[in-house]
Amino acid sequence: MFTIGLTGGVGSGKSTAARFFSELNVGIIDADLIAKDLLNEPSIAQTVINQFGTALCNPKGELNRYKLRQLIFSDPKARAGLEHYLHPQIRARIIAALARCSSTYVVVVIPLLVETQKEDYIDRILVIDVPESTQISRLTNRDKITIEEAHAMLAAQASRKARLACAHDVIENTGDLQQLKNKVHNLHAYYVQLAQNNLRRGIPGDNT
């Protein structure tokens, strides 16, 4: 299965780009949604609470996602611990989902693709790119957080320079939604061609 790893910083427009790919009948696997599903499982949520403390609980004793998010963006050690626990499970579910896909190619949305290094099931990396100033503006308006909190979120991720250095393809998402949609459509035609070429050669993916 020819697989595109879609990534980008917070507020870059990854989810919107993925939606436009989905509208073209491309299979979409979202690592963030998988992580949310995992944290909804009582045994996993309890393990996280046991690891990081009951301060992460709501009044009912359940895992409070907002508090967990605050913790991982403010504490690098806690973030590393959570990633160490969740990432193998996320990876296993992504690989299982890839085996079920039947579209010409698949887009796997992985926000931390650069931070965790390239996954061996990814054939090409697509970066959705915006200036950091745009990220800050979108985060403060969308998530209603402070500028300081937005900067902390950016600091917890790979730099823009590091993401671009890993990219095979880049979409600059500084325009309107129609411009983003047009860029996705153009890449879609290219990815279909690449996937078909690999299929004709009997190669599931080039893994470059």
N, C-alpha and C positions, 0 to 999 in steps of 0.2 A: 504494500500500500504506500503510494507516494504521499509523504506527510510534510506539511508546512507548519513550522513552529512560529506562531504569532505572538509577539511580545512588544513591550513598550513600557514607559514609566506610568505612574499613576496619573490619571487625567489626560492621557494621550489620545484616548478614543478607541482602545482595543475592542471593547465590547460592541461598539457601533460598527466597526469594521467587520467583526465576526458576524454580526447580524446581516450585513450586506452579502457576505460570502454565503451565509445560510439561505438567503433568498434566491441564490443561484443553485440551490440543491447540493451544496457542498456539505459534507459531514463536518460537524463542529464538536470538538471535545474541549471543555473548559475546566482547567485545573482548579480554578477558584470555586466553581460550583461543586466539583468533587470534594474539595476541602470542606465546604459547608455541609454537604451530605454526611461526611465522616463525623464532623463535630455534632451533628444531630443524633448520632448513634450514642445511646446512653453510656455504654462501656467506654467509648473513646472520650466522651465529654468528661466522664468521671476520672479517667486517667490524667487528663489535662488539669483538672481541678486538684487532683492529688499532687501533681508535679509543681504547680504554681501557687496553690493555696486557695482557701475559701474566699479570699477577697475578690475573686473573679466570679463569685456567685451572685445571682439575684436573690430577692427575699425568699423565693421558693426553693433555694438551694441549687438552682440550675445554672449552667454556664452562661455568663453574660458576655455576648460576643463583642459588645462595645468596649467593655473593660479589657477583654483579651487583646483587642486591636490596639488600645492605648498602651498596653504593656509591651507588645512586641515592637511597636514603633519607638518606644522610649528606652528599651533595655535590650541591647544587642545579644547578651548572653541568653536571655529568655527567648528571644527570637530564634537563635541558633538551636536551642533545645527543642522548641516546638517544631521547627523545620526537620530536625533529625528524627523526630517521632513520626511526623505526618508524611514527609516526602516519599518514603518507600511505599506507603500505602496508596498515595496518590498515583505514583508511577505504575503500580500494579493495576490500578483501575483504568488508567489511560491505555495501557497495553491491551487489557481485556476489551476495552471499548473499540480500539483500532481493529481488533480481530472481527468485530461485528459490523464494521462499516462497509458499505458497498458503493459509495460514490467514487468518481474518477480519482479524486484525491481528497485528503482530509486536512482540515486546519485544527491544530491543537493550540489553544490559547494558554500560554504559560507566562504569567507576569514575571516570574523569577527565573526565566530560562537562562539569562546571562549569568545571574548570581550563582546558580547551581551548576553551571557549565552545561555544554550542549548534551542533550539526551541522545543516545545512540539510535533511537527510532525516528529522529528528525532528519529530513533530507535537505531542507532549506529553512533559513531563518528570515522571517519578515518582521521588520521593526516599524511600528507606528511611531512617528517622531514629531515632537513639538518642542519649542523652546521651553526652558524651565519656567520662564515668566508666565507662559500660557498655562502650564501645569498648576502653578500657584494660584492663578486667577480662577481656573476651573474648580480646583479643590475648595477654595474658600467660598465660592458661590454655590457649588453643588452640595458639598458635605457640611457647609456652615461651620467650618473649623477656623481657627485663627491662622494667621500667616506663620506664626512660630510652629504650630502643629503641622502645617503643610510642608514647611522646610524640613521638619523632622522626618516626615514620610519620604521625602525625596532623598534625604541623607541615608535612609535605611535601604535604599535600592542602588543598583549599579548606576554609574554616571551615564549621562547621555553619550559621551564619547565612547565608553566601553560598549554600550549597546550597538552603536553604529559600526564599531570595529568588527563586531560579530555578524553583521547583517549581510545576507545575500541580496535582499531586496528591501527597499525603504519606501514607505508612504509618508510624505510630509502632510500632516493633518492640520494645516493652518488656515484652511478655507472653510467653506460651508459644507453642509451635509451632502449636497449634490456633487460637489467636487470630490469628496471622499468616496462617494458611491461610484463615480466614474473611474477613479483610480483603482478601486477594487475590481470593477468589471474588466479593466484593461489587464490587471494581473491575473484574473481568472482565466482569460483566454490563453495567457502565457503558461499558466500552471497546467491547464488541460493538455496543452501541447507537450510539455515536459513529461507529464504522467503517461501520456500515450506513447511517447518515444521510449520511455523506460519499459513499458509493457511490451512493446514490440521486440525489444532486446531481451525480454525475459528477466528484467532486473526489477525487483520490487521497489527500489529506491537507490539513489546514488550515494546517500550518506556522506555528502561532501560538506 
